[in-house]
Amino acid sequence: MRDVSEAVLTSMTEEEFASWRCKEGAHVIFHRGCYWEQRRFGFYQPIHLLARLQIQQVTPPMQLCWGFQASLSENDVLSANGSIPIHLLSNLQDYDLYSINKNNRQNIRKNRHFFNIVELTGTQLLEEQGYDVFLSAATRTQLKPLLSREKYMMNLVDYVVPKRRLILAGLSDAKLCGYISGYAVNGIAYAEDLYITTEASKNNINKILVFEFVQVCRRSAGIYEFAIGQDWREKPGIVQFKEKMGFPVVYIPAKVQINPLVEQFIRWKYPHKYYRLTGHD
């Protein structure tokens, strides 16, 4: 590990990102100058979600697929029939403590000294303490399925990828209290995972880690936007947290195509997922 002041995030090209995702086991295809990933069985999105494609690029990436979603370039927004609701910071270079809600700003200032924020350059700390942090966070938030310790350890293989994945951790003495990870593609940084223990949440380590992560992005060459996940409107606490940290929900114009029968089912059975796929109810 090394101090957060030394951390930087290298923005990958789409081709580099596609190669990385393939090594992680993702189903990636190249279609009309863009790399697409099968996010759910039969449903595709560009691996670089906010790539803002030209409309002629946005056609079914596979003959047998039930749907796809892709963001559109500014010149093609009139062709949009949906949007991608996502928490996005576009003015990255202007982001500082005063970009944050007053209470959160005070919390960060008050509690920052409790934690040593470091960049993880290896998996040893996560192998020793990471699962307990993950389990505490996953049980509390219920955003991701619980994993066994064995599965978590398997996922750590190749998890630390220099110049591709940035991992910041918060320590109290030698105890791991939380960590955040993310990557950047063509100038846009994406927050990936944020896991903190219930005990450390009382000292606002989640806010501290997010703020420090964005500061690394801010000083890293070639990064101009930061995305921290789509709009989980059914989890108002998460939405409020992100908005108060300075990341509003932005609706990126998109082209969406879903098989009518599948669309009807998702809209009825999973309205919030449908909203994230289309940008509307």
C-alpha positions as CSV (number, residue, x, y, z in Angstrom):
1,M,0.0,0.0,0.0
2,R,1.0,3.6,-0.4
3,D,-0.4,7.0,0.8
4,V,-3.4,8.3,-1.1
5,S,-1.4,11.4,-2.1
6,E,0.7,9.3,-4.4
7,A,-2.3,7.6,-6.1
8,V,-3.3,8.3,-9.7
9,L,-5.8,6.6,-12.0
10,T,-4.9,5.9,-15.6
11,S,-7.7,6.2,-18.1
12,M,-7.9,3.2,-20.4
13,T,-8.9,3.0,-24.0
14,E,-12.0,1.1,-24.9
15,E,-9.8,-1.7,-26.4
16,E,-7.8,-2.0,-23.2
17,F,-11.0,-2.1,-21.1
18,A,-12.5,-4.7,-23.4
19,S,-9.4,-6.9,-23.1
20,W,-9.5,-6.5,-19.3
21,R,-13.2,-7.4,-19.1
22,C,-12.7,-10.5,-21.3
23,K,-10.0,-11.7,-18.9
24,E,-12.5,-11.2,-16.0
25,G,-14.9,-13.5,-17.9
26,A,-17.3,-11.0,-19.4
27,H,-19.0,-11.7,-22.8
28,V,-17.7,-8.9,-25.0
29,I,-18.3,-8.4,-28.7
30,F,-17.1,-5.7,-31.2
31,H,-19.9,-4.1,-33.2
32,R,-19.8,-1.0,-35.4
33,G,-16.7,0.4,-33.8
34,C,-17.7,-0.2,-30.2
35,Y,-17.3,-2.9,-27.7
36,W,-20.5,-4.2,-26.2
37,E,-21.0,-6.4,-23.1
38,Q,-23.8,-8.8,-22.3
39,R,-24.9,-7.3,-19.0
40,R,-27.8,-9.7,-18.6
41,F,-28.5,-12.8,-20.7
42,G,-29.5,-11.5,-24.1
43,F,-29.2,-7.8,-23.1
44,Y,-26.3,-5.6,-24.3
45,Q,-24.7,-2.3,-23.4
46,P,-21.5,-0.7,-24.5
47,I,-18.8,-1.7,-22.0
48,H,-18.1,2.1,-21.8
49,L,-21.6,3.0,-20.7
50,L,-21.2,6.7,-21.2
51,A,-19.4,6.5,-24.6
52,R,-22.1,8.7,-26.3
53,L,-22.2,6.8,-29.6
54,Q,-23.3,8.0,-33.0
55,I,-26.8,6.8,-33.9
56,Q,-25.5,4.7,-36.8
57,Q,-23.5,2.6,-34.3
58,V,-26.5,1.8,-32.2
59,T,-28.1,-1.3,-33.7
60,P,-28.6,-4.8,-32.3
61,P,-25.1,-6.0,-31.5
62,M,-26.2,-9.6,-31.8
63,Q,-28.9,-11.1,-34.0
64,L,-30.4,-13.0,-31.1
65,C,-30.8,-10.5,-28.3
66,W,-33.9,-9.3,-26.6
67,G,-32.6,-5.8,-26.0
68,F,-29.9,-3.1,-25.8
69,Q,-29.2,0.3,-24.4
70,A,-26.6,2.9,-25.5
71,S,-25.9,6.5,-24.7
72,L,-26.0,8.9,-27.7
73,S,-23.7,11.8,-28.8
74,E,-24.9,15.4,-28.6
75,N,-25.5,15.4,-32.4
76,D,-27.9,12.5,-32.1
77,V,-30.0,13.3,-29.1
78,L,-33.1,13.8,-31.2
79,S,-32.9,10.1,-32.0
80,A,-33.1,9.2,-28.3
81,N,-36.2,7.2,-27.1
82,G,-34.9,6.9,-23.5
83,S,-32.1,7.8,-21.2
84,I,-29.6,6.5,-18.7
85,P,-30.3,7.9,-15.2
86,I,-26.9,8.1,-13.6
87,H,-25.2,10.0,-10.8
88,L,-22.7,12.1,-12.7
89,L,-20.1,14.8,-11.9
90,S,-19.2,16.6,-15.1
91,N,-17.3,19.6,-13.6
92,L,-14.6,17.3,-12.1
93,Q,-11.9,19.9,-11.9
94,D,-14.1,22.2,-9.8
95,Y,-14.9,19.5,-7.2
96,D,-13.8,20.2,-3.7
97,L,-15.2,20.3,-0.2
98,Y,-17.5,23.2,-1.1
99,S,-19.1,21.1,-3.8
100,I,-20.6,19.0,-1.0
101,N,-23.6,19.5,1.3
102,K,-22.7,21.5,4.3
103,N,-23.3,18.7,6.9
104,N,-21.3,16.3,4.8
105,R,-18.5,18.8,4.5
106,Q,-18.4,19.2,8.2
107,N,-18.5,15.5,8.8
108,I,-15.5,14.9,6.5
109,R,-13.5,17.6,8.2
110,K,-14.4,16.3,11.7
111,N,-13.6,12.7,11.1
112,R,-10.8,12.6,8.5
113,H,-8.1,12.3,11.1
114,F,-9.6,9.0,12.4
115,F,-8.5,7.2,9.2
116,N,-5.4,6.6,7.2
117,I,-6.4,6.6,3.5
118,V,-4.1,4.5,1.4
119,E,-4.0,3.1,-2.1
120,L,-3.9,-0.7,-2.2
121,T,-1.2,-2.1,-4.5
122,G,-1.7,-5.7,-3.5
123,T,-4.4,-8.0,-2.2
124,Q,-2.9,-9.0,1.2
125,L,-5.0,-6.6,3.3
126,L,-8.2,-7.7,1.5
127,E,-7.3,-11.3,1.9
128,E,-6.9,-10.8,5.6
129,Q,-9.7,-8.4,6.4
130,G,-11.7,-7.7,3.3
131,Y,-14.4,-10.3,3.6
132,D,-15.5,-9.0,7.0
133,V,-15.9,-5.5,5.6
134,F,-17.8,-6.8,2.6
135,L,-20.1,-8.9,4.7
136,S,-20.9,-6.0,7.0
137,A,-21.6,-3.7,4.1
138,A,-23.6,-6.2,2.0
139,T,-25.8,-7.2,5.0
140,R,-26.5,-3.6,5.8
141,T,-27.2,-2.2,2.4
142,Q,-28.7,-5.4,0.7
143,L,-27.5,-4.0,-2.7
144,K,-25.5,-7.1,-3.7
145,P,-25.9,-10.8,-3.0
146,L,-23.9,-12.2,-0.1
147,L,-20.9,-14.2,-1.1
148,S,-19.2,-17.0,0.8
149,R,-15.7,-16.3,2.0
150,E,-14.4,-18.8,-0.6
151,K,-16.1,-16.9,-3.4
152,Y,-14.9,-13.6,-2.2
153,M,-11.3,-14.9,-2.1
154,M,-11.7,-16.2,-5.6
155,N,-12.8,-12.8,-6.8
156,L,-9.6,-11.3,-5.4
157,V,-7.5,-13.1,-8.0
158,D,-6.3,-10.4,-10.4
159,Y,-8.5,-7.8,-8.5
160,V,-5.6,-5.4,-8.1
161,V,-4.7,-4.3,-11.6
162,P,-2.0,-1.6,-11.7
163,K,-3.0,1.4,-13.9
164,R,-6.5,0.0,-14.4
165,R,-8.3,-0.4,-11.1
166,L,-7.8,2.1,-8.4
167,I,-8.5,0.8,-4.8
168,L,-8.5,3.2,-1.9
169,A,-8.8,1.8,1.7
170,G,-9.5,3.5,5.0
171,L,-7.5,2.2,8.0
172,S,-7.9,2.8,11.7
173,D,-4.5,1.8,13.1
174,A,-4.1,-1.6,11.3
175,K,-7.8,-2.3,10.9
176,L,-9.5,-2.1,7.5
177,C,-12.7,-0.1,7.9
178,G,-13.7,0.2,4.3
179,Y,-12.6,0.4,0.7
180,I,-13.7,1.9,-2.7
181,S,-12.7,0.8,-6.2
182,G,-13.1,2.1,-9.7
183,Y,-11.6,2.6,-13.1
184,A,-11.6,5.1,-16.0
185,V,-12.3,4.7,-19.7
186,N,-11.7,7.4,-22.3
187,G,-11.7,10.2,-19.7
188,I,-14.7,9.0,-17.6
189,A,-14.1,7.5,-14.2
190,Y,-16.6,5.0,-12.9
191,A,-16.9,4.2,-9.2
192,E,-17.2,0.4,-8.8
193,D,-17.5,-0.9,-5.3
194,L,-17.8,0.9,-1.9
195,Y,-17.8,-1.4,1.2
196,I,-17.6,0.0,4.7
197,T,-18.2,-1.6,8.1
198,T,-21.2,-0.6,10.1
199,E,-18.9,0.6,12.9
200,A,-16.9,2.9,10.7
201,S,-20.0,4.4,9.1
202,K,-20.5,6.2,12.3
203,N,-17.4,8.3,11.5
204,N,-18.5,8.9,7.9
205,I,-15.7,6.9,6.2
206,N,-18.0,6.4,3.2
207,K,-18.0,10.1,2.6
208,I,-14.2,10.3,3.2
209,L,-13.4,7.5,0.8
210,V,-15.7,8.9,-2.0
211,F,-14.2,12.4,-1.6
212,E,-10.6,11.1,-1.7
213,F,-11.4,8.9,-4.7
214,V,-12.7,11.9,-6.7
215,Q,-9.7,13.9,-5.7
216,V,-7.4,11.2,-7.2
217,C,-9.5,11.4,-10.4
218,R,-9.3,15.1,-10.4
219,R,-5.5,15.2,-10.4
220,S,-5.1,12.3,-12.8
221,A,-4.4,13.3,-16.4
222,G,-7.2,13.0,-19.0
223,I,-10.1,12.4,-16.6
224,Y,-13.0,14.9,-16.9
225,E,-16.1,13.1,-15.6
226,F,-17.0,10.9,-12.7
227,A,-19.9,8.5,-12.5
228,I,-21.0,6.8,-9.3
229,G,-23.7,4.4,-10.3
230,Q,-27.2,4.6,-11.8
231,D,-30.2,6.0,-9.9
232,W,-31.4,3.5,-7.3
233,R,-34.6,5.4,-6.6
234,E,-36.0,2.6,-4.6
235,K,-33.1,3.2,-2.2
236,P,-33.7,6.9,-1.2
237,G,-30.9,6.8,1.4
238,I,-28.3,6.0,-1.3
239,V,-29.7,8.6,-3.7
240,Q,-29.6,11.3,-1.0
241,F,-26.0,10.3,0.0
242,K,-24.8,10.7,-3.6
243,E,-26.7,13.9,-4.3
244,K,-25.4,15.5,-1.0
245,M,-21.9,14.5,-2.0
246,G,-22.3,16.5,-5.2
247,F,-23.4,13.9,-7.7
248,P,-26.9,14.7,-9.1
249,V,-28.9,12.3,-11.2
250,V,-28.3,13.1,-14.8
251,Y,-30.4,11.7,-17.6
252,I,-28.1,10.8,-20.5
253,P,-30.0,10.6,-23.8
254,A,-30.0,7.0,-25.0
255,K,-31.3,4.6,-27.6
256,V,-33.1,1.7,-26.1
257,Q,-34.6,-1.4,-27.8
258,I,-36.4,-4.2,-25.9
259,N,-38.4,-7.0,-27.2
260,P,-42.1,-6.0,-26.6
261,L,-43.0,-9.1,-24.6
262,V,-39.9,-8.9,-22.4
263,E,-40.5,-5.2,-22.0
264,Q,-44.0,-5.7,-20.8
265,F,-42.9,-8.3,-18.3
266,I,-40.0,-6.2,-16.9
267,R,-42.1,-3.1,-16.6
268,W,-44.7,-5.1,-14.6
269,K,-42.4,-7.3,-12.5
270,Y,-39.4,-5.0,-12.0
271,P,-40.4,-1.4,-12.5
272,H,-37.2,0.1,-11.0
273,K,-35.0,-2.1,-13.2
274,Y,-37.1,-1.0,-16.2
275,Y,-36.6,2.6,-15.2
276,R,-32.8,2.1,-15.2
277,L,-33.0,0.4,-18.6
278,T,-35.2,3.1,-20.2
279,G,-35.1,6.2,-18.1
280,H,-38.8,6.3,-17.7
281,D,-41.7,4.4,-16.0
